[in-house]
Amino acid sequence: MKILMVLTSHDQLGDTGRKTGFWLEEFAAPYFVFRDAGVELTLASPKGGQPPVDPKSDLPENQTTAMTRFKGDKAAQQALAHTVKLADMKAEDFDTIFYVGGHGPMWDLADNPVSIALIEAFYNSGKPVAAVCHSPAVFHRVMYKGAPLVKGKRVTGFTNGEEEAVQLTKVVPFLVEDELKRIGGLYEKAADWESFAVVDGRLVTGQNPASSTAAAWELLKVLAVSKAA
């Protein structure tokens, strides 16, 4: 089984002068879920190379067991340091695609033509697609059969309340919750910061950093069903 994990290359938090990137837990937790399941992983980003880690995601209060494991795992660190370029990836070479969250994807993946075409290629060929936290934003221009991919489908992502709590409502290009609703998604959420993942057919989404593990496991279940079919 082969999974393509996509990370952001964007490190500027709007016009704030602060740094952003991908959220470390949202990479580490799914990475080890997949690797421990024997999946062959390829890591990609728009620019290739080392993607930027959101410094806030590595603060002491945000540490998790997956992050601790990552910091002691040279192979995982090497894989992350050498992501391949997203433009070189083809849907036919993988079983599914998983988008790592963090605020970065809001800027360099949500409107990225390469990313949009890749997601459409995966989905059109009957393969599942998955995203967690802010990265469901990558679906906002993805189409399927002439309509937005998420239209009429159950979906989740970073909530308006969570964005407000981190005081970035006015900084992000758009609010994930509002945008998913605007394009016809049947948006669902749990309480802020609780683990919550949603599966609708071949679309898997997770709400926030705490949902990273759940979303990864749900994707593996969907893959197992599709392989058995």
N, C-alpha and C positions, 0 to 999 in steps of 0.2 A: 504494500500500500504506500502511496506517495502523496504527501501533503505539501502544498506551497504556502508558506507563511509570509505575509507581506507586512513590512514595517515602514514607517514614515522616514523621510530624509530631512524633514523641516524642523528647524530648531528655534524659530523666533515666535514668541507669543504675541501675535498681532503687532501693535505699535507700542507695546508696554516697555520694550527694552529688556524684558525678561526672557529666559530660555524655556523652551518646551521640547517636545519630542515624543517618543513612545513611553507608555507607562510600564515600568519594569515588571510588575506582577502580571500584567496582561500578556507579556511575552513569556516569562519564566514558567508560570503555571501551565499554560497550554503546551509549551515546548516539552516539558517533562511528562505530561500526560501522554502526548503523542510518542515521544521517544521510548517511554517505558512500555508502550503498546507495540513496539517493534516497527513503527512507521518510519519510512525513509523521508527525511525532512530536507527541504530546500528553503533557505531564507532569502527574500528579495526585498529591494527597496528602490525607489525611483532613481537614486544616484548610485546605488551599489556601495560597497564598503561598510564601514561602521556607522550604523544609524544613531542619531542622538537620543540619549536617555533623558527624559524629563527629570531634572534634578529633584523636584518635589517628590517624585515617586520613590526616591531612595533615602528619604528622611527617616530617622530612627522610628518614628511612630507609624511608618508605612511598611515596615519590614514584615515579610512572610516567610514561611518555611521554604517555599519554592525559590524565593530570592536568595535565601541563605545557601540553598543547594547550588544555585547558579554561580554564586561567588566562589564556590569550592570546586567547580567543574570546568577544567581547562578546555575540554572539547566543546562545551556549550559556548564558552567565551570566544573561542576561535571561530566557531560557526557564525556567531553574531558579528564579529569583527570583519567578516568577509562576505557580506550579503552580495548576491548577484544583482544585476540590473533588471528591473521589472520588465523593461522593453524586450528583453531577450527570452522571456518566459512564454511558453505555449500551453494552452489548456489541455491539449492531447497528451502531454507528458505527465499529467498528475490526475489524482482521483478527486481532489477537492482543493479549495483555496480558503485560507483563514486569515482575516485581517486583525492585526494587533492594534489595540486602541491607544489612547493618549490624545492630547489636543493636536499634535502634529498633523495627523491625517486630515483634519478639517481644512488645512491649507494646501497640501500637495497631493492628496489622493482623491478627495471628494469630487473634484472637477477634472481629474487627470484622464485624458482620452485613452491612454494606454491601459489604465486600470479599468475604466468603464468597458472597453472592448474585451478585456480579459474576463471580467466577471460575466459578461453576456455570453462569451464563448463557453465558459464552464457550464452555465445554466442551460444554454441552448443544447448542449450535448448531453443533458440529463444528469449532470453532476451537482452535488450540493455546494453551497457557498455559505460562509460563516463570517461573523464580525462581532466584536465585543466593545462595549462602552461608547466611545466616540466614533469608532470605526464603522458602525452602521450608516454613518454619513456617506460612506463610499457608494451607497446604493441610490443616492438621491437623483442621479441622472441615468441610472441603469434601466434599460427598457426590456420588456419581454412581450412578444406578440403585440406590439404597438401600444403598450401601456407601461407605466412604471412597474418595475419588478415587484415592488412591495405592495402594490395596489390589491386590496382585498385579502392580504395575508397578515397573520398575526406576527407582530414584530416588537422588539424592545430596543432600548439604547439609553444612553445617559439622560437622566430626567431633567426637566427644567429646574426642579428643586435642588438637584445635586449641582447643577451649573451655578445656581444662585448661591449655594453654600460655599462654593470656591471663588465666588465673586468675579466670574468671567462671562456673565450673561451679555455684557456690552462689548466684550472683546472678540468672542468667536464669530466667524462669518454668518452662522445661523445656529439655532438651537436644534439639537438632534431630535428631541421629542416633537417639537412643532413641525419640523420638516418631514418627518416620517408620517405624521398625520396629514400634512398638506398634500402629499403625493398619494394619499389613499391607503396608507398602511393602517392595520387594525392594531394600534399601539396599546401595549399593556405594560404595567410596571408593578414592582413590589415597593415596599417602603424604601426610602432613600438609603443607599449603602448596603442593602441586603442582597444576597445572592439570588439572581433570577435569570433564567435562560428560557427562551421560547423556540419551539420548533414548529414550522409550518411547511410540511412537505420537505423540500430540499433547501429551505432557508432556515438558518440557525443564527440567532442573535442573543447576546448577553447584555445585561443592563449597565454594569459598572465593574470596577476592578475585582470586587468580591465574586463576580459571576464568571470569571475567566475559566476556572476549573470546570464548573458546571457546563459552560458552553462547549468546552473542548470534549468533554465526555459525551454530550448530546451529539456532537458532530461524528464521533466515532460510532455511536449507535446508528445514526443515519447511514453512514458508510457501510456498516455491517449488513443492514437491511438491503441496501442497493446491491451489494456484492452477492447476497443470497438470492436476489430476485432473478 
